Each structure stands twice: as C-alpha cells, then as structure tokens.
Amino acid sequence: MKTKTVIEYILAGVVVLILGGLSGWYFFLRGQSQTSRAGAAARGYGATAPMGNAGNTVFGSGARDTQGSPTQTARPPQLWHVQSKPVAGLAFIGTGKDVRLRYVERATGYVFEADPETGNTLRLSNTLLPKIYEAQLTESGRVIERSLDEVGNITTFIATISTSTPVSDTATSTRSLPGLYLAKNITQIVTNPKSDELFYLVHEGTGVTGVRSQWNGSKQKTIFTSSITHWRLLWLEDGRIILAQAASGGVPGYAYELKADGTLDPLLRATSGLTILPRSAPAGQNASGALLWGESAGSAMALYAQATPNTQAVLLPIKTVADKCVWQSGKELIAYCGVPQTPTIRNFLDDWYRGAIHSSDAFWRVEALAGSAELVYSPAGTSVDVTDPIVDSGGDYVAFINATDRSLWLLRLNK
C-alpha cells in the first residue's frame, strides 16, 4: 500500500513538472514573439497600409474629417519637431499658402507630407521599402530612395508621386509608389532641378565614372572620370554641375564646375577642410553665382561669402561649415546657417561627418552682399545639430534633419 502511495506521489510530481515546463516554454515563446514583433515594427516590417485613400490617413498632430478636409488645429510652434522617427530625405512642395514639407521615413521608405501651418501630417504612399539610408525628392514629384541589398550593394530606387495632396477617397493614385531600380553601387546621385535628368557616380576599377542620363536611366552618357573616389555633387538651377572633393579637416580641398564636355573649371583650390555651397546665377546671366565656403582645421572654422566671381570674398562673423547652410531663392543673396553655439573641439569636421560628435546650433541669417550675419533663432532648452537644411521658395520656412537622431524639424522664420 505504501509502495503504491509513493508511486502515485511520484507520478503526480512528474505531471506537475511537465505542466510547469510546458507553461514556462509557452510564456518564453510568447515573450520572444512579442520581442521579435516589436523589433520588426521598429524597422518598418509589418507596417500596415492605410485603408482607402492614403492621403486621408492621419499620422501627425493634425486631423482630417470624413470628407478628407483638414479640421482646425493649433499652429505648430516656431521650431516644430515634425517627425521624431529617423528621416532619409526632405523637400518643399508647392508655393505660397499651398507649401508642404514632404519627406521619406527611413525605416519604411514611406513618403509623408506635413503642413507647416496646420500641423497636419499625412502618409502619401504605402509601398514598403525598409532601411532607406538616403532619399531625394524633387518639386516635380520624383523620389529617389537608396539602400543596401542583402550582400551590401548600394541600391537606387526611383519613382514618381503626385505633387498634389489627395483630399478624397477618389484620389487613390498616391497609395502605391511604382518605380524601378537603377544600376547597383551608384555612390553619389543628383537631379537636374529643371528637367529631372540624373547625374551619378559609379565605381569602375580604382576610380569613378560620372554618367548623365534621363530620369529612368536611359540615354546614358559618360562625361566624367576620376581616380578620386569621394566627391560631393550639386546640380544648380542654372544648369551647372558642381563637384567638390569630400572634405577632411586640415586637408586641402578642391571644387570644380563640370562642363558639358567633361572638363573641370576650378571654383576653389587648396582650401583646408573645404565645404562649399554655390548659388545659382541670376536668370539671364552667364556668370557664376554667389558662393559660401568653409575652412576647417582642428577646432578652428571659418565661413566666407563671395557675392559674385568678380568681388572679394568676405570673412563672415560666424564659425560653421557650409553643409549647415542653405541659400534662399530670389534676387537677394541671403542664406540661413546652423551655427554651433559653443566652441568646437579638435577634429570637429571629421568627427562630425562620422557622427562621433554633435553640435548644438542656433540659426543665423547671412547677407552675402554686405558680408554680414545676424542671429535669427536660438533654441531654448532644445539642442539641434543642423544637417541637410532646405528653405521654401517664399523664404518662410527652413526645414532640416537633426544629425543627432535623424529626426525632422521645421523653423518658421516669421513668427
């Protein structure tokens, strides 16, 4: 009898242990599944597309009614944190009261649009393209999204999206982002602001080749070759293509205008830690436009302005790099710059490019003709490291990416 009782107790204990083990395994798998889903969601996987018209889906502080019309919302603050998630690229679309800030979310490749006056933020596309590290958008609705494939090749996806904001469920054309891929391993790419032509660099052997083509990659023409592999490209509204060597503090840098026949016309030579921001020449003039450029060596920085090719360059009373500046359109030679509010440290330029250090910037307005600069806005209690700044055609807003976390911000210049 006693033996039978002992066996029953043993069997009961085994059953309890098995049930306990199964329960523990169940909760372990459940926790792992939740962790996996959370990680995938953070990278943009599994994100759902909006139902109905993509333009009626609300993701920001604003709202839309059932007819898709904006409801009344509070005007955003003068310095507006538009998007806290990392952003790959941005552009202003429209003019006047119709101006909107369009941008690409880095994790998903989705295209969004924000209204600077109402705070409404809409998602315009639902084509999932995860891990977009760089994006370019044009006023005509072109979108370039750049990423890496599974073996590390650089991919370049090009597409078109409507420049008008959808306002009803009948406007469904913006839900998807149809496009095509260009050749792999394009290292740098820019678009012609007037015609959407492309100019890009691809690695060949120990150097790079510069190719000019139509938007879809057709009609390719090689117009540039170089043994130097690291360049920054700019295509100005006056048609000029500018090539500047990748900057490094204390290292002499060079910048050139690329002519149609492939020759290089020097803009600046042997400038230490050269960063450059050229401006389009005024309409009807063949001469080059104004220039901003920065010198950098160690912790020392200087910024210069040159109103015309025939005038003397002026040392500005601010210390920053030209990459933190943007020209305003129009006849006046005005630029806006993010300027570090505290002295920079040794090897600032190189460490800043690597993301090893960050600055806390204020905004200054530069008048190139007068060679002057004045403080426009100093963030109170907020630190922003200005990179990729853009200004709208009316000169009312400056938008930029905060290099600290790649979040998107907008500054209203007129209170």
VEXDREN-2710 file (C-alpha; in Angstrom, 1 decimal):
% VEXDREN-2710
k/r/px/py/pz
1/MET/0.0/0.0/0.0
2/LYS/2.8/2.3/0.9
3/THR/4.6/1.5/-2.3
4/LYS/1.5/2.3/-4.3
5/THR/1.2/5.6/-2.5
6/VAL/4.8/6.6/-3.2
7/ILE/4.4/5.8/-6.9
8/GLU/1.2/7.9/-7.0
9/TYR/3.1/10.8/-5.5
10/ILE/6.0/10.4/-7.9
11/LEU/3.6/10.3/-10.9
12/ALA/1.8/13.4/-9.6
13/GLY/5.1/15.2/-9.2
14/VAL/6.2/14.3/-12.7
15/VAL/2.9/15.6/-14.1
16/VAL/3.3/18.8/-12.2
17/LEU/6.8/19.3/-13.5
18/ILE/5.7/18.6/-17.1
19/LEU/2.8/21.0/-16.9
20/GLY/5.1/23.6/-15.3
21/GLY/7.7/23.1/-18.0
22/LEU/5.1/23.4/-20.8
23/SER/3.8/26.6/-19.2
24/GLY/7.2/28.1/-18.9
25/TRP/8.0/27.3/-22.5
26/TYR/4.7/28.8/-23.6
27/PHE/5.4/32.1/-21.9
28/PHE/9.0/32.1/-23.2
29/LEU/7.9/31.7/-26.8
30/ARG/5.2/34.3/-26.3
31/GLY/7.8/36.8/-24.9
32/GLN/10.2/36.0/-27.8
33/SER/7.4/36.5/-30.3
34/GLN/6.5/39.9/-28.8
35/THR/10.1/40.9/-28.8
36/SER/10.5/39.9/-32.4
37/ARG/7.4/41.7/-33.5
38/ALA/8.5/44.8/-31.6
39/GLY/11.9/44.8/-33.3
40/ALA/10.3/44.2/-36.7
41/ALA/7.9/47.1/-36.2
42/ALA/10.7/49.4/-35.2
43/ARG/12.5/48.6/-38.5
44/GLY/9.3/49.1/-40.5
45/TYR/8.4/45.5/-41.2
46/GLY/4.8/44.5/-40.9
47/ALA/3.6/48.1/-41.1
48/THR/0.1/48.2/-42.5
49/ALA/-1.0/50.3/-45.4
50/PRO/-3.8/52.8/-44.9
51/MET/-7.3/51.7/-45.8
52/GLY/-8.9/53.7/-48.6
53/ASN/-7.1/56.8/-49.7
54/ALA/-3.6/57.1/-48.3
55/GLY/-4.0/60.8/-48.1
56/ASN/-6.8/60.6/-45.5
57/THR/-4.7/58.7/-43.0
58/VAL/-3.5/60.9/-40.2
59/PHE/-0.2/60.3/-38.5
60/GLY/0.6/63.7/-37.0
61/SER/-0.8/66.4/-34.8
62/GLY/-3.5/67.4/-37.3
63/ALA/-6.7/65.6/-38.2
64/ARG/-9.0/65.1/-41.2
65/ASP/-12.7/64.7/-41.2
66/THR/-14.6/62.0/-43.1
67/GLN/-14.6/64.0/-46.3
68/GLY/-10.8/64.4/-46.1
69/SER/-10.9/68.1/-45.3
70/PRO/-8.4/69.4/-42.7
71/THR/-10.0/70.1/-39.3
72/GLN/-9.0/73.2/-37.3
73/THR/-5.7/72.6/-35.4
74/ALA/-3.3/74.7/-33.4
75/ARG/-0.5/76.3/-35.4
76/PRO/2.8/74.4/-34.7
77/PRO/5.4/76.2/-32.6
78/GLN/8.0/78.3/-34.3
79/LEU/10.5/75.4/-34.1
80/TRP/8.4/72.4/-34.9
81/HIS/9.5/68.8/-34.3
82/VAL/7.8/67.4/-37.4
83/GLN/8.8/63.8/-37.1
84/SER/10.7/62.0/-34.3
85/LYS/11.5/58.9/-36.3
86/PRO/14.6/59.0/-38.5
87/VAL/14.1/60.6/-41.9
88/ALA/16.1/59.9/-45.0
89/GLY/15.4/63.0/-47.1
90/LEU/13.1/66.0/-47.5
91/ALA/11.9/68.7/-49.9
92/PHE/9.4/71.5/-50.0
93/ILE/6.5/71.1/-52.4
94/GLY/4.2/73.9/-53.6
95/THR/4.3/77.6/-53.1
96/GLY/2.6/80.3/-51.0
97/LYS/-0.2/79.0/-48.9
98/ASP/0.0/75.6/-50.6
99/VAL/3.6/74.9/-49.5
100/ARG/4.1/71.5/-47.8
101/LEU/7.1/69.7/-46.4
102/ARG/7.5/66.2/-48.0
103/TYR/9.8/63.6/-46.5
104/VAL/10.7/59.9/-46.6
105/GLU/10.7/57.8/-43.4
106/ARG/14.0/55.9/-43.1
107/ALA/12.6/52.7/-41.6
108/THR/9.9/52.1/-44.2
109/GLY/10.5/54.2/-47.3
110/TYR/7.0/55.7/-46.9
111/VAL/6.5/59.2/-48.3
112/PHE/4.9/61.7/-45.9
113/GLU/3.7/65.3/-46.2
114/ALA/3.4/67.9/-43.4
115/ASP/1.5/71.2/-43.5
116/PRO/3.6/73.9/-41.7
117/GLU/0.6/76.0/-40.8
118/THR/-1.9/73.4/-39.5
119/GLY/0.4/70.6/-38.3
120/ASN/-1.4/68.0/-40.4
121/THR/0.9/65.1/-41.4
122/LEU/-0.3/62.6/-44.0
123/ARG/1.2/59.4/-45.4
124/LEU/1.2/59.5/-49.2
125/SER/2.5/56.1/-50.1
126/ASN/2.2/52.5/-48.8
127/THR/5.0/50.8/-50.7
128/LEU/7.2/49.3/-48.0
129/LEU/11.0/49.8/-48.8
130/PRO/12.8/49.1/-45.5
131/LYS/16.0/50.7/-44.3
132/ILE/16.3/53.7/-46.7
133/TYR/19.5/55.4/-45.7
134/GLU/19.3/58.3/-48.2
135/ALA/16.4/59.8/-50.1
136/GLN/16.0/62.7/-52.5
137/LEU/12.7/64.4/-53.5
138/THR/12.0/67.0/-56.2
139/GLU/9.3/69.6/-56.7
140/SER/8.0/67.7/-59.7
141/GLY/7.2/64.6/-57.6
142/ARG/10.3/62.5/-58.2
143/VAL/11.5/60.3/-55.4
144/ILE/14.9/58.6/-55.1
145/GLU/15.4/56.0/-52.3
146/ARG/18.7/54.5/-51.6
147/SER/19.5/51.4/-49.5
148/LEU/21.7/48.3/-49.3
149/ASP/20.7/44.8/-50.5
150/GLU/21.4/41.6/-48.6
151/VAL/25.0/41.4/-49.8
152/GLY/25.9/45.0/-49.3
153/ASN/25.4/46.5/-52.7
154/ILE/24.0/50.1/-52.9
155/THR/20.5/50.1/-54.5
156/THR/18.9/53.1/-56.0
157/PHE/15.1/53.0/-56.5
158/ILE/13.4/55.8/-58.5
159/ALA/9.7/56.6/-58.5
160/THR/7.1/59.3/-59.1
161/ILE/4.4/60.5/-56.7
162/SER/1.7/63.2/-57.3
163/THR/2.6/66.7/-56.2
164/SER/-1.0/67.5/-55.2
165/THR/-2.2/66.4/-51.8
166/PRO/-5.2/63.9/-52.1
167/VAL/-8.3/65.2/-50.4
168/SER/-10.9/62.5/-51.1
169/ASP/-11.3/58.7/-51.4
170/THR/-11.4/59.1/-55.2
171/ALA/-7.7/60.1/-55.2
172/THR/-6.1/56.6/-55.0
173/SER/-3.2/57.1/-57.3
174/THR/-0.8/58.0/-54.4
175/ARG/-1.3/54.8/-52.5
176/SER/1.5/52.9/-54.2
177/LEU/4.9/54.0/-55.2
178/PRO/5.6/52.4/-58.6
179/GLY/9.2/52.7/-59.8
180/LEU/12.3/51.0/-61.0
181/TYR/15.9/50.3/-59.9
182/LEU/19.0/51.8/-61.5
183/ALA/22.3/50.0/-61.7
184/LYS/23.8/48.9/-58.4
185/ASN/26.6/50.7/-56.5
186/ILE/25.9/54.2/-57.5
187/THR/27.9/56.1/-54.9
188/GLN/26.5/59.7/-55.5
189/ILE/23.5/60.9/-57.4
190/VAL/21.8/64.3/-58.1
191/THR/18.9/65.5/-60.2
192/ASN/18.6/68.4/-62.6
193/PRO/16.2/70.9/-60.9
194/LYS/14.7/71.9/-64.2
195/SER/14.3/68.6/-66.1
196/ASP/14.8/65.8/-63.6
197/GLU/17.8/64.4/-65.5
198/LEU/20.3/62.4/-63.5
199/PHE/24.0/62.7/-62.9
200/TYR/25.6/60.0/-60.8
201/LEU/28.9/58.4/-60.0
202/VAL/29.7/54.6/-60.2
203/HIS/32.9/52.8/-59.1
204/GLU/34.9/51.4/-62.0
205/GLY/38.3/49.9/-61.3
206/THR/40.2/52.1/-58.9
207/GLY/38.2/55.3/-59.7
208/VAL/34.7/56.6/-60.5
209/THR/32.8/57.4/-63.7
210/GLY/30.3/60.2/-64.0
211/VAL/27.2/59.4/-66.0
212/ARG/24.4/61.7/-67.2
213/SER/21.1/60.1/-68.1
214/GLN/17.3/60.5/-68.3
215/TRP/15.2/60.0/-65.2
216/ASN/14.6/56.3/-65.9
217/GLY/18.3/55.7/-66.6
218/SER/18.0/55.7/-70.4
219/LYS/20.3/57.7/-72.8
220/GLN/23.3/57.3/-70.6
221/LYS/26.4/59.3/-71.4
222/THR/29.7/59.2/-69.6
223/ILE/31.0/62.7/-69.1
224/PHE/33.5/62.4/-66.3
225/THR/36.2/60.0/-64.9
226/SER/38.4/60.4/-61.9
227/SER/40.8/58.4/-59.8
228/ILE/39.5/60.3/-56.8
229/THR/36.5/58.3/-55.5
230/HIS/34.9/60.6/-52.9
231/TRP/33.0/63.6/-54.2
232/ARG/30.1/65.7/-53.3
233/LEU/27.7/66.5/-56.2
234/LEU/25.5/69.5/-56.6
235/TRP/23.2/70.4/-59.6
236/LEU/22.1/74.0/-59.6
237/GLU/19.0/75.6/-61.1
238/ASP/21.1/77.5/-63.6
239/GLY/22.3/74.1/-65.0
240/ARG/25.7/73.9/-63.6
241/ILE/27.0/70.7/-62.1
242/ILE/29.4/71.2/-59.2
243/LEU/31.9/68.6/-57.9
244/ALA/33.6/69.1/-54.5
245/GLN/36.1/66.7/-53.0
246/ALA/34.9/65.1/-49.8
247/ALA/36.1/67.4/-47.0
248/SER/38.5/66.5/-44.2
249/GLY/39.8/68.9/-41.6
250/GLY/43.2/70.3/-42.4
251/VAL/43.4/68.6/-45.8
252/PRO/43.4/70.9/-48.9
253/GLY/40.2/70.5/-50.8
254/TYR/39.1/71.5/-54.4
255/ALA/35.8/72.3/-56.0
256/TYR/35.0/72.5/-59.7
257/GLU/32.3/73.2/-62.2
258/LEU/31.8/70.2/-64.6
259/LYS/31.4/71.4/-68.1
260/ALA/29.3/69.7/-70.8
261/ASP/32.5/68.3/-72.5
262/GLY/33.7/66.8/-69.2
263/THR/36.4/69.3/-68.4
264/LEU/36.7/70.8/-64.9
265/ASP/36.7/74.5/-64.3
266/PRO/38.1/75.3/-60.8
267/LEU/36.0/77.2/-58.3
268/LEU/38.2/76.9/-55.3
269/ARG/41.7/75.4/-54.9
270/ALA/43.7/74.0/-52.0
271/THR/41.3/75.2/-49.3
272/SER/41.8/73.5/-45.9
273/GLY/38.8/71.3/-45.0
274/LEU/36.8/72.8/-47.8
275/THR/33.0/72.7/-47.6
276/ILE/31.1/74.7/-50.3
277/LEU/27.6/75.9/-51.1
278/PRO/27.3/77.5/-54.5
279/ARG/24.3/79.5/-55.6
280/SER/22.6/79.6/-59.0
281/ALA/23.5/82.6/-61.1
282/PRO/20.6/85.2/-61.6
283/ALA/18.3/84.5/-64.5
284/GLY/19.7/85.7/-67.8
285/GLN/23.3/85.9/-66.6
286/ASN/26.0/83.5/-67.8
287/ALA/28.4/84.3/-64.9
288/SER/28.7/82.1/-61.9
289/GLY/26.5/82.9/-58.9
290/ALA/27.4/83.6/-55.3
291/LEU/29.5/81.2/-53.1
292/LEU/29.6/80.3/-49.4
293/TRP/32.5/78.1/-48.3
294/GLY/34.0/77.0/-45.1
295/GLU/37.6/76.3/-44.0
296/SER/38.2/73.8/-41.2
297/ALA/41.4/72.6/-39.4
298/GLY/41.3/71.0/-36.0
299/SER/38.9/73.0/-33.8
300/ALA/39.2/76.2/-36.0
301/MET/36.5/77.0/-38.5
302/ALA/35.8/80.0/-40.8
303/LEU/33.0/80.8/-43.2
304/TYR/33.3/83.1/-46.3
305/ALA/30.9/84.7/-48.6
306/GLN/31.5/85.9/-52.2
307/ALA/28.6/87.7/-53.8
308/THR/29.9/87.5/-57.4
309/PRO/33.0/86.0/-59.1
310/ASN/34.4/89.5/-59.5
311/THR/34.1/90.6/-55.9
312/GLN/36.4/89.9/-53.0
313/ALA/35.4/87.1/-50.6
314/VAL/34.4/88.3/-47.1
315/LEU/35.1/86.5/-43.8
316/LEU/31.7/86.2/-42.0
317/PRO/31.4/86.8/-38.3
318/ILE/30.1/83.2/-37.7
319/LYS/32.0/79.9/-37.5
320/THR/30.3/76.9/-39.1
321/VAL/30.6/74.6/-42.1
322/ALA/28.9/75.3/-45.4
323/ASP/27.0/71.9/-45.1
324/LYS/24.9/73.6/-42.4
325/CYS/23.8/76.4/-44.7
326/VAL/21.1/76.9/-47.4
327/TRP/20.6/79.7/-49.9
328/GLN/17.2/81.4/-50.1
329/SER/15.8/81.7/-53.6
330/GLY/15.1/85.2/-55.1
331/LYS/17.2/88.2/-56.1
332/GLU/18.6/88.8/-52.6
333/LEU/21.8/86.9/-51.7
334/ILE/20.5/85.6/-48.4
335/ALA/21.4/82.3/-46.7
336/TYR/20.5/80.6/-43.5
337/CYS/23.0/78.7/-41.4
338/GLY/23.1/76.5/-38.4
339/VAL/25.9/77.7/-36.2
340/PRO/27.4/75.9/-33.2
341/GLN/26.6/77.8/-30.0
342/THR/29.7/76.6/-28.2
343/PRO/33.3/76.4/-29.4
344/THR/34.0/73.3/-31.4
345/ILE/36.6/70.7/-30.4
346/ARG/39.6/69.3/-32.1
347/ASN/39.0/67.4/-35.4
348/PHE/35.4/68.7/-35.4
349/LEU/34.7/68.3/-39.2
350/ASP/35.9/64.7/-39.4
351/ASP/34.2/63.6/-36.2
352/TRP/31.0/65.4/-37.1
353/TYR/30.9/63.6/-40.5
354/ARG/31.3/60.3/-38.7
355/GLY/28.6/61.1/-36.2
356/ALA/31.1/60.8/-33.3
357/ILE/30.3/64.3/-32.1
358/HIS/27.3/66.7/-32.4
359/SER/26.9/70.5/-32.1
360/SER/24.0/72.5/-30.6
361/ASP/23.1/75.1/-33.3
362/ALA/21.4/78.5/-33.5
363/PHE/20.2/79.9/-36.8
364/TRP/21.8/82.9/-38.4
365/ARG/20.8/84.9/-41.5
366/VAL/23.7/85.7/-43.9
367/GLU/23.7/88.6/-46.3
368/ALA/26.4/87.8/-48.8
369/LEU/26.5/91.2/-50.5
370/ALA/27.0/93.0/-47.2
371/GLY/29.2/90.3/-45.7
372/SER/27.1/90.3/-42.6
373/ALA/25.3/87.8/-40.4
374/GLU/22.6/88.2/-37.7
375/LEU/21.0/85.8/-35.2
376/VAL/17.6/84.7/-36.3
377/TYR/16.6/82.0/-33.7
378/SER/18.3/80.3/-30.8
379/PRO/16.5/77.2/-29.5
380/ALA/15.7/77.5/-25.8
381/GLY/16.0/74.1/-24.0
382/THR/16.3/72.2/-27.3
383/SER/19.5/71.1/-28.9
384/VAL/19.6/70.6/-32.7
385/ASP/22.5/69.6/-34.9
386/VAL/21.5/71.1/-38.3
387/THR/22.2/69.0/-41.4
388/ASP/20.6/68.9/-44.9
389/PRO/18.8/72.2/-44.5
390/ILE/16.3/73.4/-47.1
391/VAL/14.3/76.6/-47.5
392/ASP/10.9/77.0/-49.2
393/SER/10.6/79.2/-52.3
394/GLY/8.9/82.0/-50.3
395/GLY/11.6/82.2/-47.7
396/ASP/9.1/81.5/-44.8
397/TYR/10.5/78.2/-43.5
398/VAL/13.7/76.3/-43.0
399/ALA/13.5/72.5/-42.6
400/PHE/16.4/70.3/-41.6
401/ILE/17.4/67.0/-40.2
402/ASN/18.8/66.8/-36.6
403/ALA/22.0/64.9/-37.1
404/THR/21.8/63.6/-33.5
405/ASP/18.9/61.2/-34.2
406/ARG/17.9/62.0/-37.9
407/SER/14.6/63.4/-36.7
408/LEU/12.8/66.1/-38.8
409/TRP/12.4/69.8/-37.7
410/LEU/11.0/73.0/-39.2
411/LEU/11.7/76.6/-38.3
412/ARG/9.2/79.3/-39.1
413/LEU/11.2/82.3/-40.0
414/ASN/8.4/84.8/-39.5
415/LYS/6.8/84.5/-36.0
END
